């Protein structure tokens, strides 16, 4: 069982402005969404998980390892982070080299790294671009390459920062299935995301952050039932719930199919 | 007045065999907001670039037909001439940052300085633009220290400060939270009300349906439809083009709820709300 545990974690970049305040979370195998406004502290939190930043106060354990006692490089085989902006991640001139970099770096043999990289590219439907220059790809394709780079390392914990940026309906469906498959394989998948419809359809657990604090955490269905807190965090309800309210349905609905079934009963 | 005329446009990137844009024709009136939709690879970005002149002047390749922006024929004009009329916001805000400036304020002023405007006018426009995009509190920050969402708003601010007649935006809200994204669409709407013509590439179809006058549907480089959102999103064959209509339309279609006034399925929450009210 994979686990991220935080205890009284606070963080500040400059000792003055508090970016994260007293975060206490235990994250286990349920696919989990982290939602909140731009600037709520979501990206900082996952950088702490990854060991790229260390808590100013408190502790974080990644599968039992305290991030203060390990470098980000040492944690790399345990936890993978797909950055929001592919430009922060991509630096090779060939897609396959880009994807193989991580696996080689954590000690996979060349042959194994190649095999894993091809498999990973297949999972995101990008294998036919393996010999292209990643800088020639568009934003949504670059995003898929950076996802493959992390999958190829096969870490037990995977974090996506805004994976649906630039993706069309096909790409979103692909990511939805990928997240479910990874969870079914027993991996811990965390995702920072602004697309509330995608959250409702994909994640079992949702964490709401606001101004550096966790203000709500629970099963996605229960989280979206608390409209006042969602509004306080300046977020929206999923479109299906907005529509359900128009028809006077007060219970939580998470998918289009659920709403259709519910309306057919009226 | 016609602000954009695209007539039988064909385009092929250098070294490729397929037409990225295949015989596209449409016209846009002043102050209209047009949503460009289609799956990835359908030609949305290529069409946007052909309005800015980067196609064909920067990318080269095979080019046929005609594109007129504010009366200027793109093929026979320089990118500089076109850029005085057409502002372009890239899908990746990192591509837009000049990397030559040290503060958000200077970054937003950059285009205006290049236009050679007087100091007072630059200050006025930058302040207006920063206020519109809610960037005043971070105007002294270094552009590359910003979050993706903040950078996206800076990119938009820099372009609208130049007050182009035509504004082309490629997924301008992809990194923004729901509130920020709604705000950007409201800014776009108010610019259109001032007479600026807007084309916007966007995957958030609920937003497109709410804010756009017309939808331009592309598939494999061809123009499939150019019509009001209600008409386009009521098409039976959207699946063939890799498009899922807005959530509201999907639900109404399944339950066969049409708007009696238009004969189409509703496309916005406001439209659904009105229908339910009328029914009661």
Interface residues (C-beta under 8 A of the other chain):
Chain A: X36 X37 X38 X39 X43 X84 X85 X87 X138 X139 X140 X141 X162 X165 X166 X167 X168 X169 X170 X171 X194 X196 X197 X234 X235 X236 X239 X240 X242 X243 X246 X247 X256 X259 X260 X263 X264
Chain B: X39 X40 X45 X91 X92 X94 X147 X148 X149 X150 X171 X174 X175 X176 X177 X178 X179 X180 X181 X203 X206 X242 X243 X244 X246 X247 X248 X250 X251 X254 X255 X269 X272 X273 X276
